[in-house]
Amino acid sequence: MGEEIKKYLEKGAVVLDVRTQQEWDEGHTEGAEHIVLTLIPSEIDKIKSWNKSVIAVCRSGGRSGQATDFLKSNGVDIINGGPWQNVDQYVDKL
């Protein structure tokens, strides 16, 4: 998983955090975009407008998995990064 995350970050992927506002406020990846999972369908045009690959993250990987499946089916180049700390550990190293 780590290699895929690094590959996506190296090509400029956007980290998309789909956790709740409270979870986001408790800590998140610097520079990540925050769109709560339930709002993803209404924000699809915004996400597509980034014109970048996306790494979805949440607390455990479940919600980011749902977001990944939905966005992938709508033509977004996206992977499930799992827990946000999974991706965060690589962001600082680039």
Biopython code that builds the backbone (N, CA, C, O; Angstrom):
import numpy as np
from Bio.PDB.StructureBuilder import StructureBuilder

atoms = [
    (1, "MET", "N", (0.834, -1.205, 0.000)),
    (1, "MET", "CA", (0.000, 0.000, 0.000)),
    (1, "MET", "C", (0.869, 1.254, 0.000)),
    (1, "MET", "O", (0.576, 2.213, -0.715)),
    (2, "GLY", "N", (1.930, 1.252, 0.795)),
    (2, "GLY", "CA", (2.789, 2.416, 0.907)),
    (2, "GLY", "C", (3.388, 2.856, -0.407)),
    (2, "GLY", "O", (3.485, 4.051, -0.687)),
    (3, "GLU", "N", (3.793, 1.886, -1.216)),
    (3, "GLU", "CA", (4.400, 2.227, -2.508)),
    (3, "GLU", "C", (3.394, 2.932, -3.412)),
    (3, "GLU", "O", (3.733, 3.891, -4.106)),
    (4, "GLU", "N", (2.159, 2.448, -3.396)),
    (4, "GLU", "CA", (1.120, 3.067, -4.234)),
    (4, "GLU", "C", (0.826, 4.495, -3.757)),
    (4, "GLU", "O", (0.662, 5.405, -4.569)),
    (5, "ILE", "N", (0.762, 4.677, -2.448)),
    (5, "ILE", "CA", (0.535, 6.012, -1.889)),
    (5, "ILE", "C", (1.660, 6.947, -2.307)),
    (5, "ILE", "O", (1.407, 8.068, -2.749)),
    (6, "LYS", "N", (2.907, 6.488, -2.167)),
    (6, "LYS", "CA", (4.059, 7.315, -2.539)),
    (6, "LYS", "C", (4.018, 7.672, -4.021)),
    (6, "LYS", "O", (4.302, 8.806, -4.406)),
    (7, "LYS", "N", (3.662, 6.692, -4.845)),
    (7, "LYS", "CA", (3.589, 6.928, -6.291)),
    (7, "LYS", "C", (2.554, 8.019, -6.601)),
    (7, "LYS", "O", (2.805, 8.915, -7.407)),
    (8, "TYR", "N", (1.401, 7.930, -5.956)),
    (8, "TYR", "CA", (0.355, 8.930, -6.180)),
    (8, "TYR", "C", (0.795, 10.307, -5.686)),
    (8, "TYR", "O", (0.568, 11.307, -6.367)),
    (9, "LEU", "N", (1.421, 10.370, -4.513)),
    (9, "LEU", "CA", (1.878, 11.653, -3.989)),
    (9, "LEU", "C", (2.933, 12.267, -4.898)),
    (9, "LEU", "O", (2.948, 13.479, -5.110)),
    (10, "GLU", "N", (3.812, 11.434, -5.434)),
    (10, "GLU", "CA", (4.863, 11.936, -6.322)),
    (10, "GLU", "C", (4.296, 12.539, -7.601)),
    (10, "GLU", "O", (4.899, 13.431, -8.198)),
    (11, "LYS", "N", (3.126, 12.042, -8.019)),
    (11, "LYS", "CA", (2.526, 12.632, -9.224)),
    (11, "LYS", "C", (1.532, 13.745, -8.872)),
    (11, "LYS", "O", (0.720, 14.155, -9.703)),
    (12, "GLY", "N", (1.611, 14.223, -7.633)),
    (12, "GLY", "CA", (0.829, 15.400, -7.249)),
    (12, "GLY", "C", (-0.603, 15.147, -6.838)),
    (12, "GLY", "O", (-1.452, 16.029, -6.968)),
    (13, "ALA", "N", (-0.886, 13.943, -6.339)),
    (13, "ALA", "CA", (-2.259, 13.615, -5.949)),
    (13, "ALA", "C", (-2.748, 14.503, -4.812)),
    (13, "ALA", "O", (-1.974, 14.940, -3.961)),
    (14, "VAL", "N", (-4.045, 14.756, -4.820)),
    (14, "VAL", "CA", (-4.703, 15.493, -3.745)),
    (14, "VAL", "C", (-5.131, 14.481, -2.681)),
    (14, "VAL", "O", (-5.719, 13.448, -3.001)),
    (15, "VAL", "N", (-4.833, 14.785, -1.416)),
    (15, "VAL", "CA", (-5.317, 13.953, -0.310)),
    (15, "VAL", "C", (-6.714, 14.452, 0.039)),
    (15, "VAL", "O", (-6.899, 15.620, 0.380)),
    (16, "LEU", "N", (-7.688, 13.560, -0.049)),
    (16, "LEU", "CA", (-9.094, 13.894, 0.229)),
    (16, "LEU", "C", (-9.521, 13.208, 1.516)),
    (16, "LEU", "O", (-9.638, 11.983, 1.560)),
    (17, "ASP", "N", (-9.750, 13.978, 2.547)),
    (17, "ASP", "CA", (-10.155, 13.467, 3.856)),
    (17, "ASP", "C", (-11.674, 13.501, 3.925)),
    (17, "ASP", "O", (-12.277, 14.562, 3.770)),
    (18, "VAL", "N", (-12.301, 12.345, 4.157)),
    (18, "VAL", "CA", (-13.769, 12.268, 4.138)),
    (18, "VAL", "C", (-14.368, 12.092, 5.537)),
    (18, "VAL", "O", (-15.530, 11.711, 5.677)),
    (19, "ARG", "N", (-13.568, 12.371, 6.569)),
    (19, "ARG", "CA", (-14.056, 12.243, 7.944)),
    (19, "ARG", "C", (-14.969, 13.418, 8.320)),
    (19, "ARG", "O", (-15.130, 14.369, 7.555)),
    (20, "THR", "N", (-15.556, 13.327, 9.506)),
    (20, "THR", "CA", (-16.423, 14.401, 10.000)),
    (20, "THR", "C", (-15.597, 15.630, 10.344)),
    (20, "THR", "O", (-14.374, 15.560, 10.464)),
    (21, "GLN", "N", (-16.282, 16.755, 10.501)),
    (21, "GLN", "CA", (-15.594, 17.997, 10.864)),
    (21, "GLN", "C", (-14.846, 17.832, 12.186)),
    (21, "GLN", "O", (-13.714, 18.296, 12.324)),
    (22, "GLN", "N", (-15.477, 17.174, 13.150)),
    (22, "GLN", "CA", (-14.847, 16.999, 14.467)),
    (22, "GLN", "C", (-13.561, 16.178, 14.343)),
    (22, "GLN", "O", (-12.541, 16.521, 14.941)),
    (23, "GLU", "N", (-13.616, 15.093, 13.563)),
    (23, "GLU", "CA", (-12.417, 14.271, 13.368)),
    (23, "GLU", "C", (-11.317, 15.080, 12.679)),
    (23, "GLU", "O", (-10.148, 14.996, 13.053)),
    (24, "TRP", "N", (-11.701, 15.857, 11.675)),
    (24, "TRP", "CA", (-10.747, 16.704, 10.945)),
    (24, "TRP", "C", (-10.074, 17.685, 11.902)),
    (24, "TRP", "O", (-8.859, 17.879, 11.859)),
    (25, "ASP", "N", (-10.891, 18.305, 12.775)),
    (25, "ASP", "CA", (-10.365, 19.292, 13.715)),
    (25, "ASP", "C", (-9.363, 18.680, 14.691)),
    (25, "ASP", "O", (-8.486, 19.375, 15.205)),
    (26, "GLU", "N", (-9.492, 17.392, 14.943)),
    (26, "GLU", "CA", (-8.587, 16.707, 15.880)),
    (26, "GLU", "C", (-7.229, 16.416, 15.253)),
    (26, "GLU", "O", (-6.282, 16.078, 15.964)),
    (27, "GLY", "N", (-7.121, 16.541, 13.949)),
    (27, "GLY", "CA", (-5.859, 16.314, 13.268)),
    (27, "GLY", "C", (-6.081, 15.865, 11.842)),
    (27, "GLY", "O", (-6.999, 15.095, 11.564)),
    (28, "HIS", "N", (-5.239, 16.346, 10.930)),
    (28, "HIS", "CA", (-5.362, 15.973, 9.522)),
    (28, "HIS", "C", (-4.043, 16.238, 8.804)),
    (28, "HIS", "O", (-3.140, 16.876, 9.345)),
    (29, "THR", "N", (-3.954, 15.743, 7.592)),
    (29, "THR", "CA", (-2.769, 15.938, 6.764)),
    (29, "THR", "C", (-2.730, 17.374, 6.259)),
    (29, "THR", "O", (-3.717, 17.877, 5.723)),
    (30, "GLU", "N", (-1.598, 18.023, 6.432)),
    (30, "GLU", "CA", (-1.446, 19.400, 5.968)),
    (30, "GLU", "C", (-1.645, 19.453, 4.452)),
    (30, "GLU", "O", (-1.058, 18.663, 3.712)),
    (31, "GLY", "N", (-2.471, 20.388, 4.002)),
    (31, "GLY", "CA", (-2.719, 20.547, 2.574)),
    (31, "GLY", "C", (-3.820, 19.654, 2.019)),
    (31, "GLY", "O", (-4.150, 19.736, 0.836)),
    (32, "ALA", "N", (-4.391, 18.800, 2.867)),
    (32, "ALA", "CA", (-5.463, 17.908, 2.404)),
    (32, "ALA", "C", (-6.749, 18.697, 2.153)),
    (32, "ALA", "O", (-6.977, 19.752, 2.744)),
    (33, "GLU", "N", (-7.570, 18.163, 1.270)),
    (33, "GLU", "CA", (-8.913, 18.707, 1.060)),
    (33, "GLU", "C", (-9.847, 17.960, 2.002)),
    (33, "GLU", "O", (-9.657, 16.769, 2.250)),
    (34, "HIS", "N", (-10.856, 18.651, 2.529)),
    (34, "HIS", "CA", (-11.796, 18.018, 3.456)),
    (34, "HIS", "C", (-13.202, 18.108, 2.892)),
    (34, "HIS", "O", (-13.778, 19.190, 2.780)),
    (35, "ILE", "N", (-13.745, 16.944, 2.536)),
    (35, "ILE", "CA", (-15.148, 16.862, 2.105)),
    (35, "ILE", "C", (-15.742, 15.654, 2.821)),
    (35, "ILE", "O", (-15.332, 14.520, 2.576)),
    (36, "VAL", "N", (-16.699, 15.894, 3.699)),
    (36, "VAL", "CA", (-17.325, 14.816, 4.465)),
    (36, "VAL", "C", (-17.953, 13.813, 3.495)),
    (36, "VAL", "O", (-18.544, 14.198, 2.486)),
    (37, "LEU", "N", (-17.818, 12.528, 3.814)),
    (37, "LEU", "CA", (-18.277, 11.452, 2.922)),
    (37, "LEU", "C", (-19.677, 11.691, 2.365)),
    (37, "LEU", "O", (-19.900, 11.506, 1.168)),
    (38, "THR", "N", (-20.619, 12.096, 3.206)),
    (38, "THR", "CA", (-22.006, 12.261, 2.741)),
    (38, "THR", "C", (-22.155, 13.367, 1.702)),
    (38, "THR", "O", (-23.156, 13.413, 0.988)),
    (39, "LEU", "N", (-21.161, 14.264, 1.610)),
    (39, "LEU", "CA", (-21.236, 15.368, 0.643)),
    (39, "LEU", "C", (-20.519, 15.062, -0.673)),
    (39, "LEU", "O", (-20.612, 15.836, -1.626)),
    (40, "ILE", "N", (-19.810, 13.943, -0.726)),
    (40, "ILE", "CA", (-19.020, 13.605, -1.923)),
    (40, "ILE", "C", (-19.870, 13.644, -3.204)),
    (40, "ILE", "O", (-19.441, 14.250, -4.186)),
    (41, "PRO", "N", (-21.060, 13.017, -3.228)),
    (41, "PRO", "CA", (-21.839, 13.049, -4.484)),
    (41, "PRO", "C", (-22.157, 14.456, -4.975)),
    (41, "PRO", "O", (-22.152, 14.702, -6.181)),
    (42, "SER", "N", (-22.432, 15.379, -4.061)),
    (42, "SER", "CA", (-22.763, 16.745, -4.487)),
    (42, "SER", "C", (-21.517, 17.568, -4.814)),
    (42, "SER", "O", (-21.624, 18.652, -5.387)),
    (43, "GLU", "N", (-20.343, 17.062, -4.455)),
    (43, "GLU", "CA", (-19.094, 17.794, -4.706)),
    (43, "GLU", "C", (-18.269, 17.174, -5.833)),
    (43, "GLU", "O", (-17.104, 17.531, -6.013)),
    (44, "ILE", "N", (-18.856, 16.255, -6.588)),
    (44, "ILE", "CA", (-18.080, 15.533, -7.602)),
    (44, "ILE", "C", (-17.490, 16.465, -8.661)),
    (44, "ILE", "O", (-16.372, 16.243, -9.127)),
    (45, "ASP", "N", (-18.232, 17.504, -9.043)),
    (45, "ASP", "CA", (-17.698, 18.434, -10.046)),
    (45, "ASP", "C", (-16.472, 19.174, -9.505)),
    (45, "ASP", "O", (-15.498, 19.391, -10.226)),
    (46, "LYS", "N", (-16.534, 19.559, -8.225)),
    (46, "LYS", "CA", (-15.395, 20.227, -7.593)),
    (46, "LYS", "C", (-14.182, 19.289, -7.595)),
    (46, "LYS", "O", (-13.072, 19.701, -7.931)),
    (47, "ILE", "N", (-14.403, 18.037, -7.222)),
    (47, "ILE", "CA", (-13.311, 17.059, -7.167)),
    (47, "ILE", "C", (-12.717, 16.843, -8.562)),
    (47, "ILE", "O", (-11.497, 16.788, -8.722)),
    (48, "LYS", "N", (-13.575, 16.723, -9.552)),
    (48, "LYS", "CA", (-13.083, 16.549, -10.926)),
    (48, "LYS", "C", (-12.328, 17.785, -11.420)),
    (48, "LYS", "O", (-11.408, 17.674, -12.230)),
    (49, "SER", "N", (-12.721, 18.960, -10.927)),
    (49, "SER", "CA", (-12.091, 20.196, -11.381)),
    (49, "SER", "C", (-10.640, 20.321, -10.902)),
    (49, "SER", "O", (-9.873, 21.113, -11.451)),
    (50, "TRP", "N", (-10.266, 19.552, -9.893)),
    (50, "TRP", "CA", (-8.871, 19.568, -9.441)),
    (50, "TRP", "C", (-7.955, 19.041, -10.537)),
    (50, "TRP", "O", (-6.780, 19.400, -10.605)),
    (51, "ASN", "N", (-8.512, 18.173, -11.408)),
    (51, "ASN", "CA", (-7.726, 17.594, -12.500)),
    (51, "ASN", "C", (-6.468, 16.888, -12.002)),
    (51, "ASN", "O", (-5.408, 16.970, -12.623)),
    (52, "LYS", "N", (-6.601, 16.200, -10.882)),
    (52, "LYS", "CA", (-5.465, 15.486, -10.299)),
    (52, "LYS", "C", (-5.917, 14.123, -9.818)),
    (52, "LYS", "O", (-7.109, 13.866, -9.650)),
    (53, "SER", "N", (-4.943, 13.258, -9.600)),
    (53, "SER", "CA", (-5.229, 11.989, -8.940)),
    (53, "SER", "C", (-5.595, 12.305, -7.496)),
    (53, "SER", "O", (-5.254, 13.367, -6.973)),
    (54, "VAL", "N", (-6.295, 11.369, -6.859)),
    (54, "VAL", "CA", (-6.787, 11.599, -5.503)),
    (54, "VAL", "C", (-6.445, 10.396, -4.623)),
    (54, "VAL", "O", (-6.482, 9.250, -5.072)),
    (55, "ILE", "N", (-6.115, 10.677, -3.368)),
    (55, "ILE", "CA", (-5.951, 9.631, -2.356)),
    (55, "ILE", "C", (-6.992, 9.914, -1.282)),
    (55, "ILE", "O", (-6.909, 10.934, -0.597)),
    (56, "ALA", "N", (-7.966, 9.033, -1.126)),
    (56, "ALA", "CA", (-9.010, 9.213, -0.117)),
    (56, "ALA", "C", (-8.532, 8.637, 1.214)),
    (56, "ALA", "O", (-7.923, 7.569, 1.254)),
    (57, "VAL", "N", (-8.815, 9.356, 2.306)),
    (57, "VAL", "CA", (-8.455, 8.890, 3.645)),
    (57, "VAL", "C", (-9.609, 9.144, 4.611)),
    (57, "VAL", "O", (-10.464, 9.998, 4.376)),
    (58, "CYS", "N", (-9.611, 8.376, 5.709)),
    (58, "CYS", "CA", (-10.575, 8.602, 6.787)),
    (58, "CYS", "C", (-9.922, 8.142, 8.087)),
    (58, "CYS", "O", (-8.717, 8.318, 8.262)),
    (59, "ARG", "N", (-10.692, 7.560, 8.999)),
    (59, "ARG", "CA", (-10.104, 7.110, 10.260)),
    (59, "ARG", "C", (-9.577, 5.680, 10.155)),
    (59, "ARG", "O", (-8.494, 5.375, 10.656)),
    (60, "SER", "N", (-10.348, 4.800, 9.498)),
    (60, "SER", "CA", (-9.940, 3.387, 9.455)),
    (60, "SER", "C", (-9.782, 2.828, 8.045)),
    (60, "SER", "O", (-9.153, 1.786, 7.861)),
    (61, "GLY", "N", (-10.338, 3.501, 7.061)),
    (61, "GLY", "CA", (-10.279, 3.017, 5.685)),
    (61, "GLY", "C", (-11.638, 2.639, 5.123)),
    (61, "GLY", "O", (-11.767, 2.429, 3.917)),
    (62, "GLY", "N", (-12.648, 2.549, 5.966)),
    (62, "GLY", "CA", (-13.991, 2.178, 5.506)),
    (62, "GLY", "C", (-14.670, 3.264, 4.692)),
    (62, "GLY", "O", (-15.117, 3.022, 3.571)),
    (63, "ARG", "N", (-14.745, 4.452, 5.255)),
    (63, "ARG", "CA", (-15.404, 5.556, 4.551)),
    (63, "ARG", "C", (-14.611, 5.982, 3.321)),
    (63, "ARG", "O", (-15.190, 6.311, 2.286)),
    (64, "SER", "N", (-13.278, 5.977, 3.437)),
    (64, "SER", "CA", (-12.478, 6.340, 2.260)),
    (64, "SER", "C", (-12.651, 5.291, 1.171)),
    (64, "SER", "O", (-12.558, 5.610, -0.015)),
    (65, "GLY", "N", (-12.903, 4.040, 1.560)),
    (65, "GLY", "CA", (-13.192, 2.991, 0.582)),
    (65, "GLY", "C", (-14.485, 3.260, -0.163)),
    (65, "GLY", "O", (-14.567, 3.068, -1.376)),
    (66, "GLN", "N", (-15.496, 3.709, 0.572)),
    (66, "GLN", "CA", (-16.778, 4.055, -0.070)),
    (66, "GLN", "C", (-16.590, 5.224, -1.030)),
    (66, "GLN", "O", (-17.101, 5.204, -2.150)),
    (67, "ALA", "N", (-15.858, 6.239, -0.590)),
    (67, "ALA", "CA", (-15.606, 7.403, -1.443)),
    (67, "ALA", "C", (-14.822, 6.990, -2.685)),
    (67, "ALA", "O", (-15.102, 7.457, -3.789)),
    (68, "THR", "N", (-13.835, 6.109, -2.495)),
    (68, "THR", "CA", (-13.011, 5.638, -3.617)),
    (68, "THR", "C", (-13.870, 4.915, -4.643)),
    (68, "THR", "O", (-13.770, 5.185, -5.840)),
    (69, "ASP", "N", (-14.713, 4.000, -4.182)),
    (69, "ASP", "CA", (-15.576, 3.253, -5.101)),
    (69, "ASP", "C", (-16.483, 4.191, -5.887)),
    (69, "ASP", "O", (-16.623, 4.057, -7.103)),
    (70, "PHE", "N", (-17.100, 5.145, -5.187)),
    (70, "PHE", "CA", (-18.018, 6.078, -5.838)),
    (70, "PHE", "C", (-17.292, 6.949, -6.856)),
    (70, "PHE", "O", (-17.740, 7.079, -7.995)),
    (71, "LEU", "N", (-16.175, 7.547, -6.451)),
    (71, "LEU", "CA", (-15.465, 8.460, -7.345)),
    (71, "LEU", "C", (-14.836, 7.724, -8.518)),
    (71, "LEU", "O", (-14.801, 8.242, -9.634)),
    (72, "LYS", "N", (-14.340, 6.515, -8.267)),
    (72, "LYS", "CA", (-13.758, 5.717, -9.357)),
    (72, "LYS", "C", (-14.829, 5.419, -10.399)),
    (72, "LYS", "O", (-14.568, 5.479, -11.601)),
    (73, "SER", "N", (-16.034, 5.098, -9.936)),
    (73, "SER", "CA", (-17.123, 4.796, -10.872)),
    (73, "SER", "C", (-17.562, 6.042, -11.642)),
    (73, "SER", "O", (-18.272, 5.944, -12.643)),
    (74, "ASN", "N", (-17.138, 7.208, -11.170)),
    (74, "ASN", "CA", (-17.446, 8.466, -11.850)),
    (74, "ASN", "C", (-16.230, 9.040, -12.574)),
    (74, "ASN", "O", (-16.200, 10.225, -12.904)),
    (75, "GLY", "N", (-15.234, 8.199, -12.818)),
    (75, "GLY", "CA", (-14.116, 8.582, -13.668)),
    (75, "GLY", "C", (-12.952, 9.288, -12.991)),
    (75, "GLY", "O", (-12.088, 9.836, -13.676)),
    (76, "VAL", "N", (-12.908, 9.286, -11.661)),
    (76, "VAL", "CA", (-11.801, 9.933, -10.950)),
    (76, "VAL", "C", (-10.688, 8.905, -10.735)),
    (76, "VAL", "O", (-10.955, 7.765, -10.358)),
    (77, "ASP", "N", (-9.440, 9.315, -10.977)),
    (77, "ASP", "CA", (-8.277, 8.463, -10.716)),
    (77, "ASP", "C", (-8.000, 8.548, -9.217)),
    (77, "ASP", "O", (-7.436, 9.533, -8.741)),
    (78, "ILE", "N", (-8.400, 7.509, -8.471)),
    (78, "ILE", "CA", (-8.367, 7.580, -7.008)),
    (78, "ILE", "C", (-7.958, 6.241, -6.410)),
    (78, "ILE", "O", (-8.261, 5.178, -6.952)),
    (79, "ILE", "N", (-7.262, 6.320, -5.278)),
    (79, "ILE", "CA", (-6.974, 5.118, -4.491)),
    (79, "ILE", "C", (-7.422, 5.366, -3.059)),
    (79, "ILE", "O", (-7.552, 6.511, -2.626)),
    (80, "ASN", "N", (-7.655, 4.286, -2.334)),
    (80, "ASN", "CA", (-8.011, 4.368, -0.922)),
    (80, "ASN", "C", (-6.726, 4.329, -0.112)),
    (80, "ASN", "O", (-6.031, 3.313, -0.082)),
    (81, "GLY", "N", (-6.413, 5.444, 0.546)),
    (81, "GLY", "CA", (-5.205, 5.509, 1.368)),
    (81, "GLY", "C", (-5.400, 4.940, 2.760)),
    (81, "GLY", "O", (-4.437, 4.786, 3.511)),
    (82, "GLY", "N", (-6.661, 4.623, 3.115)),
    (82, "GLY", "CA", (-6.940, 4.084, 4.444)),
    (82, "GLY", "C", (-6.913, 5.180, 5.496)),
    (82, "GLY", "O", (-7.317, 6.312, 5.227)),
    (83, "PRO", "N", (-6.434, 4.847, 6.708)),
    (83, "PRO", "CA", (-6.362, 5.863, 7.773)),
    (83, "PRO", "C", (-5.487, 7.044, 7.352)),
    (83, "PRO", "O", (-4.453, 6.861, 6.710)),
    (84, "TRP", "N", (-5.905, 8.240, 7.716)),
    (84, "TRP", "CA", (-5.184, 9.439, 7.243)),
    (84, "TRP", "C", (-3.716, 9.429, 7.649)),
    (84, "TRP", "O", (-2.876, 9.980, 6.937)),
    (85, "GLN", "N", (-3.395, 8.810, 8.784)),
    (85, "GLN", "CA", (-1.994, 8.772, 9.212)),
    (85, "GLN", "C", (-1.133, 7.944, 8.256)),
    (85, "GLN", "O", (0.071, 8.171, 8.139)),
    (86, "ASN", "N", (-1.765, 6.979, 7.572)),
    (86, "ASN", "CA", (-1.067, 6.166, 6.563)),
    (86, "ASN", "C", (-0.427, 7.051, 5.512)),
    (86, "ASN", "O", (0.720, 6.842, 5.118)),
    (87, "VAL", "N", (-1.179, 8.036, 5.066)),
    (87, "VAL", "CA", (-0.719, 8.929, 4.002)),
    (87, "VAL", "C", (0.139, 10.042, 4.596)),
    (87, "VAL", "O", (1.146, 10.441, 4.011)),
    (88, "ASP", "N", (-0.267, 10.537, 5.756)),
    (88, "ASP", "CA", (0.435, 11.644, 6.387)),
    (88, "ASP", "C", (1.920, 11.356, 6.590)),
    (88, "ASP", "O", (2.749, 12.257, 6.462)),
    (89, "GLN", "N", (2.260, 10.115, 6.902)),
    (89, "GLN", "CA", (3.670, 9.766, 7.137)),
    (89, "GLN", "C", (4.537, 9.950, 5.901)),
    (89, "GLN", "O", (5.753, 10.111, 6.013)),
    (90, "TYR", "N", (3.925, 9.928, 4.726)),
    (90, "TYR", "CA", (4.682, 10.099, 3.480)),
    (90, "TYR", "C", (4.689, 11.547, 2.996)),
    (90, "TYR", "O", (5.612, 11.960, 2.293)),
    (91, "VAL", "N", (3.680, 12.313, 3.363)),
    (91, "VAL", "CA", (3.550, 13.687, 2.870)),
    (91, "VAL", "C", (4.749, 14.525, 3.290)),
    (91, "VAL", "O", (5.281, 15.290, 2.486)),
    (92, "ASP", "N", (5.175, 14.391, 4.526)),
    (92, "ASP", "CA", (6.292, 15.187, 5.038)),
    (92, "ASP", "C", (7.617, 14.845, 4.381)),
    (92, "ASP", "O", (8.561, 15.633, 4.436)),
    (93, "LYS", "N", (7.691, 13.684, 3.765)),
    (93, "LYS", "CA", (8.963, 13.214, 3.226)),
    (93, "LYS", "C", (9.177, 13.589, 1.769)),
    (93, "LYS", "O", (10.227, 13.297, 1.197)),
    (94, "LEU", "N", (8.194, 14.228, 1.172)),
    (94, "LEU", "CA", (8.331, 14.577, -0.252)),
    (94, "LEU", "C", (8.821, 16.001, -0.419)),
    (94, "LEU", "O", (8.994, 16.467, -1.545)),
]
sb = StructureBuilder()
sb.init_structure("model")
sb.init_model(0)
sb.init_chain("A")
sb.init_seg("    ")
for serial, (resi, resn, name, xyz) in enumerate(atoms, 1):
    if name == "N":
        sb.init_residue(resn, " ", resi, " ")
    sb.init_atom(name, np.array(xyz, "f"), 0.0, 1.0, " ", f" {name:<3s}", serial, name[0])
structure = sb.get_structure()
